[in-house]
């Protein structure tokens, strides 16, 4: 496995300068900032990532004020208690994307958010408690505890919320395979453990954030 500086050199050959590599990279929030983020904003963000998946993001963005109204500001208490009448009304609400399983996921994830908030004080505190060396564990928790939050959806959700983490895009996976970390897109626990160990090694050796490392890996191939 190459050092991160060696992979960065490959990226620089392709992109010319670091500014081009890190352009548009979202800022990372501190643990204090994550913990202070209200639970309704976490539910809203995970819902937005779910509705974005496999759909036109610009359409969802344009319609988002309608989503906020239709789902009552994504209040976890209200959404977790969604009854059949509310669900049926949402299915015919033209101000949102009318996708039954994704609408139901909002309710199920509201239950998930409330459970973690009860256990940790807030959903933000729950997320903030996972360190950089445990990011794969957080992804696994979202996948198993939440609804439709596996794969890239969970990764996008956390990135949008300011959590420091990696994105296992096709370009990143290509680099991880080239470095011998994995031999195919990671789906098993063992493969995700190997990915986490590689990112942790680069993180501790370079002092760079997980999202910076992810961008360096991506730009070295794509």
Secondary structure, DSSP 8 states (H G I E B T S, - for coil): ---HHHHHHHHHHHHSSHHHHSTT------HHHHHHS-HHHHHHHHHHHHHHTTS-HHHHHHHHHHHHHHTGGG-HHHHHT--HHHHHHHHT-TTS---HHHHHHHHHHHHHHHHHHHHHSSHHHHHHTS-GGGHHHHHHHHHHHSSS-SHHHHHHHHHHTT-------HHHHHHHHHTTS-SS---SHHHHHHHHHHHHHHHHHH---HHHHHHHHHHTT-
